[in-house]
Amino acid sequence: MLQLELAFPLARCFAATHDDPAHPEWPPSPSRVFSALVAAAHCRLGGIDGDSVAALQTLETLPSPMIFCPEADVSPSPKRYVPVNDIDSFFDKRKSSHPARPLHAERYFPAAFMLGEPIVRYVWSEDVNDAELRQLDKLAASMTHVGTSHSMVVGRFSRAEPTSTPDWIPDESQPERFLRVTRAGRLDELDRTHAQGGSMLRRPLPQAEHLQGYSARHPTLPEVRPASHRWLAWRLRGASWGIDTPEPLARSVRRALLALLGNNAPVAAHGHDHTCSHLAFLPISDVGHPHATGHVIGFAIALPGGLAPEDDSALMAALAMLHSVILPDRQVARLEPVLVSARLPKALHPSTWCAGRTGATTWSTVTPVILDRTPKRKTPEAIASAITQSLVNAGYPAPVEVTVRHTSDFQGAPRALDVPSPYPRYHARVRFAQALCGPVIAGRGRHFGIGLFRPLPQEN
């Protein structure tokens, strides 16, 4: 396996995350490290040569690497005010400067302070040839910093097999954070950006890199039933609905998605074939804390596993264009993709609803379960049995314990009877014999946000 080892002599890395200039990025993203290698290639005596270009073009196409790194203090940077040092910004600031801080601009200087051995290793599952390895090692030896010039590094490429568990691994199903990684063409893109101008030019959005989900690899994971759905979430702006009416909201998002898909909508989206798994449209509400309001603040779409590649591509292309939705009260709400960051509300974090990689055994409803089959005698035992059957029908194992309730365990969630439906519905707390990853949705309305479970706080 190909390995890049970076030692930080000062045990600090000055770099900001892709979405928050005040929050330090840790570990440094693979794309940031690639940019440092490109800078080192251009700064060498004689400039970049053909062998270096070939080695970097091979490196940019490798799969996302595993990352070995120490823990770090990633406290956000305080806001600072620095003098404006370019002419255009100087005159812009002069028009609207604050009397107490004339001609100063807000700046952040985020830094991750390493709490262990200050060495970061990137390990790729694929290798390069010997000539490319020699060129990459020369470039790593020429590197001076990663991030800002304060983050001095000493780098070395080699071939090595991991002797310990990686701290961060690529994970698309339930990522805990996102890091930038390169695609083919990133070297040419960096060269074009450099050739277009100096510091006066605003950098264009990169096209040859993407956000890769990463998750922490836990050393001793219990046996966990994997997730049956992929969780994609958006923040909902401009809506004032509560979670007591999830179905009309869910149907509005479904209509917007079907309009983008057109006549070639996959079966998983329109749901007209009961033999196939369908998408679930799930409103996300502010519940589960003392000041919870129960308002819908986001939206999630759970994609079932086993989609055909052409259906998956069509759905992802349409979801990328899903920017707004017309709600039943004619409000136009904006949808913004959720990216995991330090400032993300807990209700929008995927692990709040999917329990992360470790899973959870105890789950409780946020919206009540509408029973697939109503028992003739509505005793607690019969209702518990019907809830068990609804979970089994949805593809989950039978729980070992079911507690039927009329109110949710989560503050801000609606009572069972507050959710309009012509069928009986009940809140429930269930415990499974094996930990499982979410989302957990069951009952007649599971494709429209009714019957949505959430792991209890003590397990999340």
Backbone torsions as a table, in degrees:
resi	resn	phi	psi	omega
1	MET	NA	147.3	177.5
2	LEU	-82.8	134.1	-178.5
3	GLN	-132.3	135.5	171.1
4	LEU	-114.3	122.7	179.4
5	GLU	-109.0	123.6	178.8
6	LEU	-116.6	122.4	175.6
7	ALA	-105.2	132.5	179.6
8	PHE	-105.5	100.5	-175.9
9	PRO	-59.2	-32.0	-178.6
10	LEU	-91.9	0.1	179.8
11	ALA	56.7	32.7	177.6
12	ARG	-139.7	148.3	176.7
13	CYS	-132.8	113.9	-179.7
14	PHE	-94.0	103.4	179.4
15	ALA	-164.2	145.4	-178.5
16	ALA	-104.0	155.0	175.9
17	THR	-68.8	166.1	-176.6
18	HIS	-69.2	-20.9	-173.1
19	ASP	-120.2	-1.1	-176.7
20	ASP	-147.3	107.1	-176.7
21	PRO	-67.9	-13.9	-179.3
22	ALA	-92.8	-13.3	-173.8
23	HIS	-103.3	128.2	-179.7
24	PRO	-70.6	144.3	177.9
25	GLU	-88.3	125.0	176.6
26	TRP	-148.4	129.1	-5.3
27	PRO	-73.2	166.2	177.5
28	PRO	-58.9	135.0	-176.0
29	SER	-68.3	148.1	177.9
30	PRO	-56.4	-34.2	178.7
31	SER	-67.3	-35.7	177.0
32	ARG	-64.3	-41.6	178.5
33	VAL	-65.4	-39.6	177.8
34	PHE	-61.5	-42.6	177.6
35	SER	-61.2	-37.4	177.4
36	ALA	-64.9	-37.1	176.7
37	LEU	-66.4	-39.9	177.7
38	VAL	-64.1	-42.9	177.7
39	ALA	-61.4	-40.4	178.4
40	ALA	-64.3	-37.2	179.5
41	ALA	-64.9	-38.7	-179.0
42	HIS	-76.4	-26.3	-176.4
43	CYS	-86.9	-7.8	179.3
44	ARG	-69.6	158.1	178.3
45	LEU	-62.0	123.4	-177.2
46	GLY	93.5	-8.9	177.6
47	GLY	76.9	-172.0	-177.3
48	ILE	-76.4	141.2	-179.5
49	ASP	-117.1	176.2	-176.1
50	GLY	-63.3	-37.1	179.5
51	ASP	-65.2	-39.8	178.4
52	SER	-65.9	-39.9	178.5
53	VAL	-61.3	-44.3	-179.4
54	ALA	-63.2	-42.0	-179.9
55	ALA	-65.9	-41.0	-180.0
56	LEU	-69.3	-35.9	178.0
57	GLN	-67.4	-31.8	174.4
58	THR	-70.2	-41.9	-178.5
59	LEU	-63.0	-38.3	-175.6
60	GLU	-69.7	-17.2	-178.9
61	THR	-98.5	-2.6	-179.5
62	LEU	-70.3	154.9	176.5
63	PRO	-61.4	162.0	-179.6
64	SER	-59.0	134.6	-174.9
65	PRO	-82.8	158.3	164.9
66	MET	-76.5	153.1	-175.8
67	ILE	-127.9	130.6	173.9
68	PHE	-112.4	122.3	-176.6
69	CYS	-155.8	156.8	176.4
70	PRO	-79.8	167.2	171.1
71	GLU	-65.9	155.3	-178.2
72	ALA	-145.7	150.8	173.1
73	ASP	-82.1	114.1	-175.9
74	VAL	-115.9	42.5	177.4
75	SER	-63.5	140.6	-179.4
76	PRO	-62.3	150.8	179.0
77	SER	-79.3	140.8	174.0
78	PRO	-70.6	158.6	178.7
79	LYS	-76.3	134.3	179.1
80	ARG	-128.1	158.0	-179.6
81	TYR	-119.5	123.7	-177.0
82	VAL	-123.3	152.4	178.5
83	PRO	-63.1	143.4	176.6
84	VAL	-76.1	131.9	-173.3
85	ASN	-122.0	15.7	171.5
86	ASP	-127.7	152.0	-166.9
87	ILE	-64.4	-47.4	-177.0
88	ASP	-61.4	-47.3	178.8
89	SER	-65.0	-32.2	179.6
90	PHE	-59.3	-48.5	-177.7
91	PHE	-74.2	-31.5	174.8
92	ASP	-64.1	-42.4	179.6
93	LYS	-68.6	-31.8	-177.7
94	ARG	-64.9	-30.9	-179.3
95	LYS	-72.9	-32.1	-172.0
96	SER	-130.7	30.0	-177.2
97	SER	-78.5	151.6	178.4
98	HIS	-79.4	137.3	-177.8
99	PRO	-57.5	-32.8	-177.4
100	ALA	-79.2	-22.7	-178.3
101	ARG	-134.6	68.6	-176.7
102	PRO	-68.1	136.5	173.9
103	LEU	58.3	36.4	175.4
104	HIS	-121.2	148.9	-179.8
105	ALA	-119.4	150.9	177.9
106	GLU	-73.6	135.7	178.0
107	ARG	-142.5	153.7	175.6
108	TYR	-124.6	147.4	178.5
109	PHE	-130.1	71.8	-176.4
110	PRO	-72.7	143.6	179.0
111	ALA	-145.3	137.9	173.9
112	ALA	-97.5	122.9	-179.3
113	PHE	-99.9	115.4	-174.0
114	MET	-73.9	135.8	-176.2
115	LEU	-103.2	2.3	177.5
116	GLY	-135.0	-159.7	178.9
117	GLU	-59.5	122.3	-171.5
118	PRO	-77.5	61.2	178.8
119	ILE	-130.3	131.0	177.8
120	VAL	-117.9	132.6	-179.9
121	ARG	-121.5	135.0	174.5
122	TYR	-112.6	125.4	-176.4
123	VAL	-123.9	120.7	178.2
124	TRP	-95.9	143.3	-179.5
125	SER	-73.9	-19.4	177.6
126	GLU	-106.8	161.5	-175.0
127	ASP	-117.1	170.4	174.3
128	VAL	-117.8	168.9	178.8
129	ASN	-77.8	173.5	-173.6
130	ASP	-64.1	-40.6	-179.3
131	ALA	-64.7	-42.5	178.9
132	GLU	-66.8	-36.5	178.0
133	LEU	-62.9	-40.7	178.8
134	ARG	-64.1	-41.9	179.3
135	GLN	-65.3	-43.0	179.4
136	LEU	-64.2	-37.7	178.8
137	ASP	-65.7	-37.7	176.5
138	LYS	-63.9	-41.3	178.0
139	LEU	-64.6	-42.7	179.0
140	ALA	-62.2	-37.3	178.3
141	ALA	-67.5	-23.6	179.6
142	SER	-87.9	-9.3	-179.8
143	MET	-65.7	142.5	176.9
144	THR	-113.8	-30.9	-177.4
145	HIS	-157.0	160.1	172.2
146	VAL	-126.7	126.0	-171.7
147	GLY	89.8	-133.3	177.2
148	THR	-81.3	171.7	-177.1
149	SER	-68.0	-11.3	177.0
150	HIS	-75.6	-19.2	-174.8
151	SER	-92.3	73.6	-178.2
152	MET	-67.5	141.3	-178.8
153	VAL	-137.3	158.2	168.9
154	VAL	-125.0	120.4	-172.5
155	GLY	-116.1	156.5	178.6
156	ARG	-157.4	129.5	173.7
157	PHE	-95.5	144.6	177.7
158	SER	-160.7	176.5	170.9
159	ARG	-105.9	129.3	-177.6
160	ALA	-157.4	148.1	174.0
161	GLU	-98.2	134.5	-179.4
162	PRO	-60.7	134.5	178.0
163	THR	-105.7	-0.1	179.5
164	SER	-142.6	176.3	-179.4
165	THR	-79.6	131.1	178.4
166	PRO	-64.7	150.3	179.4
167	ASP	-81.6	-30.7	179.7
168	TRP	-138.2	132.5	179.8
169	ILE	-127.7	147.9	176.4
170	PRO	-60.2	135.1	-176.9
171	ASP	-152.9	112.8	-179.9
172	GLU	-90.8	-20.0	-173.0
173	SER	-75.5	-52.3	-177.9
174	GLN	-139.8	70.5	-176.7
175	PRO	-69.9	147.3	175.7
176	GLU	-96.1	-21.5	173.3
177	ARG	-158.5	166.7	-178.6
178	PHE	-119.3	136.2	176.9
179	LEU	-126.6	149.1	-179.0
180	ARG	-80.2	131.5	175.9
181	VAL	-128.3	160.6	-173.1
182	THR	-90.0	156.3	168.9
183	ARG	-119.7	172.3	176.4
184	ALA	-60.5	133.0	-179.5
185	GLY	101.0	-0.3	-178.0
186	ARG	-66.7	-37.2	178.3
187	LEU	-61.3	-47.2	178.8
188	ASP	-63.0	-36.9	179.9
189	GLU	-65.4	-41.9	177.5
190	LEU	-64.4	-39.8	178.1
191	ASP	-64.2	-40.8	179.1
192	ARG	-65.4	-42.4	179.6
193	THR	-61.8	-40.8	179.1
194	HIS	-66.3	-36.7	-176.9
195	ALA	-75.3	-17.7	-175.8
196	GLN	-78.2	-19.2	178.7
197	GLY	159.9	-177.5	-176.7
198	GLY	-98.2	-143.9	-173.3
199	SER	-71.2	-15.3	-179.4
200	MET	-76.4	-14.3	-177.2
201	LEU	-92.5	128.4	174.2
202	ARG	-73.1	129.8	-177.0
203	ARG	-66.2	134.7	176.1
204	PRO	-71.9	159.3	176.9
205	LEU	-65.1	133.3	-178.4
206	PRO	-68.6	140.5	177.5
207	GLN	-106.8	-20.3	-175.9
208	ALA	-104.3	30.8	170.5
209	GLU	-146.5	158.8	179.9
210	HIS	-145.2	167.3	179.8
211	LEU	-87.8	119.8	179.4
212	GLN	-103.3	127.8	175.4
213	GLY	-71.5	137.2	176.8
214	TYR	-128.1	147.7	175.7
215	SER	-131.8	149.4	178.2
216	ALA	-73.8	133.1	177.2
217	ARG	-87.0	113.4	-179.4
218	HIS	-82.1	135.5	-174.4
219	PRO	-65.1	-33.6	-177.9
220	THR	-131.5	84.2	179.0
221	LEU	-86.7	133.9	173.2
222	PRO	-70.1	167.0	177.7
223	GLU	-67.2	121.4	-172.7
224	VAL	-123.2	135.2	173.7
225	ARG	-76.6	121.5	-173.7
226	PRO	-67.3	163.2	-179.7
227	ALA	-69.7	143.2	178.2
228	SER	-95.7	-7.7	-179.0
229	HIS	-132.5	152.9	168.8
230	ARG	-93.5	137.0	-175.0
231	TRP	-102.9	116.1	174.3
232	LEU	-119.2	130.8	-171.8
233	ALA	-128.7	150.6	176.3
234	TRP	-132.0	148.9	170.8
235	ARG	-85.1	135.7	-177.5
236	LEU	-100.8	120.1	-179.5
237	ARG	-114.1	139.0	174.1
238	GLY	85.4	19.0	178.4
239	ALA	-122.8	149.8	-178.4
240	SER	-130.2	40.1	-178.2
241	TRP	-93.5	153.6	174.5
242	GLY	-99.9	165.6	-177.3
243	ILE	-77.7	-2.6	178.3
244	ASP	-74.2	-11.3	177.1
245	THR	-127.7	66.6	-175.7
246	PRO	-74.7	-31.8	-171.8
247	GLU	-65.1	-45.6	177.9
248	PRO	-60.6	-37.1	177.3
249	LEU	-64.0	-45.1	-178.3
250	ALA	-63.5	-40.6	-179.7
251	ARG	-67.3	-30.9	177.6
252	SER	-65.6	-43.5	178.3
253	VAL	-66.5	-38.0	178.2
254	ARG	-62.1	-43.0	178.6
255	ARG	-62.1	-41.3	179.7
256	ALA	-63.9	-39.9	179.4
257	LEU	-68.1	-42.3	179.7
258	LEU	-65.2	-32.9	177.1
259	ALA	-64.9	-35.8	178.3
260	LEU	-73.9	-34.1	-179.4
261	LEU	-75.2	-30.1	179.0
262	GLY	73.3	-152.2	-175.3
263	ASN	-72.2	-16.1	-177.6
264	ASN	-99.0	29.9	-179.6
265	ALA	-64.5	132.2	177.6
266	PRO	-63.0	157.8	179.1
267	VAL	-59.5	-35.5	-178.7
268	ALA	-61.9	-24.8	-178.7
269	ALA	-86.7	-47.2	-177.3
270	HIS	-84.9	-22.7	171.8
271	GLY	71.0	25.1	-177.7
272	HIS	-86.5	0.1	177.3
273	ASP	-119.0	110.0	-174.5
274	HIS	-72.3	-10.6	179.8
275	THR	-84.0	-9.1	-178.0
276	CYS	-109.2	154.6	175.3
277	SER	-74.2	144.9	-175.4
278	HIS	-117.0	161.2	172.5
279	LEU	-68.9	149.0	174.1
280	ALA	-113.9	127.9	-179.4
281	PHE	-103.4	112.7	-165.7
282	LEU	-123.7	108.6	171.4
283	PRO	-64.9	139.2	179.8
284	ILE	-107.0	126.8	-173.7
285	SER	-116.4	159.5	177.2
286	ASP	-84.5	92.7	-179.5
287	VAL	-137.8	164.8	170.3
288	GLY	95.7	13.8	174.5
289	HIS	-144.6	164.7	-171.5
290	PRO	-59.2	-26.9	-177.5
291	HIS	-107.8	23.7	-177.6
292	ALA	-65.7	139.9	-178.2
293	THR	-102.3	-19.7	-176.3
294	GLY	80.5	3.5	179.5
295	HIS	-73.5	148.5	175.4
296	VAL	-78.7	119.0	-178.3
297	ILE	-113.6	-5.4	-179.4
298	GLY	-161.1	179.9	-178.8
299	PHE	-145.1	140.9	178.3
300	ALA	-127.0	148.0	173.0
301	ILE	-122.0	122.4	179.6
302	ALA	-97.6	114.9	179.8
303	LEU	-92.2	125.1	-179.3
304	PRO	-69.0	153.5	176.0
305	GLY	-73.7	162.1	177.7
306	GLY	80.5	17.4	177.0
307	LEU	-68.7	145.3	174.3
308	ALA	-64.3	146.2	-177.3
309	PRO	-56.1	-39.4	-179.4
310	GLU	-69.4	-35.1	176.2
311	ASP	-68.6	-40.7	179.2
312	ASP	-63.0	-42.4	180.0
313	SER	-64.2	-41.9	179.7
314	ALA	-64.4	-42.2	179.6
315	LEU	-65.2	-44.4	-178.6
316	MET	-65.9	-36.1	177.5
317	ALA	-65.3	-41.0	178.7
318	ALA	-69.6	-40.5	179.4
319	LEU	-64.6	-30.2	177.3
320	ALA	-66.7	-23.3	179.1
321	MET	-97.4	2.2	-177.7
322	LEU	-82.8	96.1	-175.6
323	HIS	-111.6	-19.9	-178.4
324	SER	-152.7	163.1	-179.2
325	VAL	-148.5	140.6	176.7
326	ILE	-91.6	117.9	-176.9
327	LEU	-83.3	167.0	-177.8
328	PRO	-59.2	-27.6	178.4
329	ASP	-89.7	15.1	178.2
330	ARG	72.9	7.8	170.1
331	GLN	-67.1	145.3	174.8
332	VAL	-106.6	110.4	-177.3
333	ALA	-101.9	142.9	177.7
334	ARG	-92.9	145.3	177.5
335	LEU	-117.0	121.3	179.8
336	GLU	-117.5	127.0	-179.5
337	PRO	-57.2	139.2	-179.8
338	VAL	-86.7	125.2	172.6
339	LEU	-116.1	129.6	-176.4
340	VAL	-65.5	123.8	178.5
341	SER	-151.4	175.6	-177.2
342	ALA	-67.1	-27.0	-175.8
343	ARG	-94.9	4.8	-178.6
344	LEU	-73.5	128.8	175.7
345	PRO	-57.9	145.3	-176.1
346	LYS	-59.3	-34.3	-178.7
347	ALA	-63.9	-23.0	-179.6
348	LEU	-94.9	-4.8	-179.0
349	HIS	-76.5	132.8	-177.5
350	PRO	-56.6	-36.6	-176.8
351	SER	-67.0	-19.0	177.3
352	THR	-64.3	-31.4	-176.9
353	TRP	-109.9	-18.7	-175.9
354	CYS	-114.1	-3.1	173.1
355	ALA	68.1	12.3	175.6
356	GLY	67.1	-164.1	-176.6
357	ARG	-77.0	-23.4	-177.5
358	THR	-81.0	-16.7	-179.5
359	GLY	71.1	-177.4	178.7
360	ALA	-151.1	151.9	178.7
361	THR	-100.2	-26.0	-177.0
362	THR	-111.3	123.6	-177.6
363	TRP	-129.1	148.5	179.4
364	SER	-136.8	151.7	-173.6
365	THR	-79.6	141.5	167.5
366	VAL	-94.8	-41.8	169.8
367	THR	-114.6	142.4	-171.8
368	PRO	-67.2	158.7	178.2
369	VAL	-87.9	126.8	170.5
370	ILE	-90.1	116.5	-171.6
371	LEU	-62.1	138.3	174.9
372	ASP	-64.3	-35.9	179.8
373	ARG	-140.2	120.7	-177.3
374	THR	-80.7	126.7	178.8
375	PRO	-69.9	152.9	-180.0
376	LYS	-66.4	-42.6	178.5
377	ARG	-108.4	120.5	-173.6
378	LYS	-87.8	58.1	173.7
379	THR	-83.6	158.6	178.8
380	PRO	-56.1	-37.0	180.0
381	GLU	-67.4	-42.5	-179.3
382	ALA	-67.1	-38.6	179.0
383	ILE	-67.1	-41.1	177.7
384	ALA	-61.7	-39.1	177.7
385	SER	-66.0	-38.0	179.0
386	ALA	-67.9	-37.6	176.8
387	ILE	-65.3	-40.6	175.6
388	THR	-58.9	-44.1	-180.0
389	GLN	-65.2	-36.2	177.9
390	SER	-64.6	-38.9	177.5
391	LEU	-66.5	-41.9	178.7
392	VAL	-64.7	-41.0	178.9
393	ASN	-62.7	-30.2	179.5
394	ALA	-81.9	-3.1	176.1
395	GLY	101.4	10.7	-179.8
396	TYR	-102.4	157.4	176.7
397	PRO	-68.8	157.0	178.6
398	ALA	-67.7	129.0	178.9
399	PRO	-70.5	154.6	178.8
400	VAL	-88.5	-12.6	179.7
401	GLU	-150.9	133.3	179.5
402	VAL	-132.1	125.7	176.1
403	THR	-114.8	119.0	-178.6
404	VAL	-88.4	135.8	-177.3
405	ARG	-139.6	161.5	173.6
406	HIS	-100.3	-13.6	177.0
407	THR	-126.4	157.9	-178.3
408	SER	-83.3	158.5	173.0
409	ASP	-73.3	-12.8	-173.2
410	PHE	-104.5	127.0	177.7
411	GLN	-60.8	133.5	179.5
412	GLY	95.8	-14.7	178.7
413	ALA	-76.6	150.9	-178.0
414	PRO	-74.9	156.4	170.5
415	ARG	-68.7	159.8	-176.8
416	ALA	-59.2	-42.9	-176.6
417	LEU	-76.7	-10.3	178.2
418	ASP	-79.3	-13.6	178.0
419	VAL	-90.5	114.5	-174.7
420	PRO	-67.1	130.5	177.2
421	SER	-169.1	144.2	176.5
422	PRO	-78.9	-3.5	-176.7
423	TYR	-110.4	156.1	176.2
424	PRO	-62.6	142.0	178.5
425	ARG	-142.4	147.6	-173.2
426	TYR	-143.9	145.6	167.3
427	HIS	-80.2	154.2	-178.0
428	ALA	-152.3	148.4	168.8
429	ARG	-117.9	125.4	-174.6
430	VAL	-124.6	149.9	177.1
431	ARG	-128.5	128.8	-179.4
432	PHE	-100.6	154.2	177.5
433	ALA	-70.5	-30.7	-178.9
434	GLN	-119.1	138.6	176.2
435	ALA	-62.9	140.2	178.9
436	LEU	-136.8	151.0	176.4
437	CYS	-88.5	146.5	-179.0
438	GLY	-86.0	-169.6	2.2
439	PRO	-76.0	154.7	176.1
440	VAL	-112.4	115.5	179.9
441	ILE	-138.3	136.0	-174.8
442	ALA	-148.7	161.7	176.8
443	GLY	98.5	-179.0	-175.7
444	ARG	-64.8	-34.5	-175.8
445	GLY	-99.3	23.1	-172.3
446	ARG	-67.4	-21.8	178.8
447	HIS	-84.3	-3.1	-178.1
448	PHE	-132.3	33.1	169.8
449	GLY	86.8	0.6	178.5
450	ILE	-101.6	130.7	-175.4
451	GLY	90.0	29.3	180.0
452	LEU	-89.8	124.4	179.2
453	PHE	-98.9	162.8	176.8
454	ARG	-144.7	139.4	178.3
455	PRO	-63.6	144.0	-180.0
456	LEU	-65.7	150.9	-173.2
457	PRO	-56.8	-35.6	-176.5
458	GLN	-66.8	-18.0	179.2
459	GLU	-105.0	-4.0	-175.0
460	ASN	-100.9	NA	NA
